[in-house]
Amino acid sequence: MDWNRVEGNWKQMKGKAKEQWGKLTNDDLDRIEGKRDQLEGKLQERYGYEKDQPRRDVDDWYCRQTWYPISPASTGLCAI
């Protein structure tokens, strides 16, 4: 998985993240700055997720994105 795409386009991705996880505030999203570990930690905090749940949710979210000319799912990096 190429998370660098998310980090590099975080300003655009914040809206998609907010749609997916409405409990994240704009301040949360600004502080996350596209960093996956920060996103997972904030999801665990806001949603009370168990240890592995944020990783699975972020993986699923990432694989559904079509914001890049080549969808992450079509690269074979995501199980469909």
Residue pairs with C-beta under 8 A, 6 or more apart in sequence:
1 59
1 62
1 72
1 77
1 78
2 72
2 75
2 77
3 36
3 62
5 68
5 72
6 13
6 34
6 36
6 62
7 33
7 34
7 35
8 34
9 34
9 67
9 68
10 32
10 33
10 34
12 67
13 34
13 65
13 67
14 26
14 29
14 30
16 61
16 65
16 67
17 24
17 29
17 32
17 39
17 61
18 24
18 26
18 29
20 61
21 43
21 46
21 47
21 57
23 46
23 47
24 32
24 42
24 43
24 46
28 42
28 46
31 38
31 42
32 38
32 39
32 42
36 58
39 54
39 58
40 54
40 55
40 58
41 54
43 49
43 53
43 54
43 57
43 58
44 51
44 53
44 54
47 53
47 54
49 57
59 78
62 72
62 78
63 72
63 73
63 77
63 78
63 79
63 80
64 73
65 71
65 72
72 78
73 80
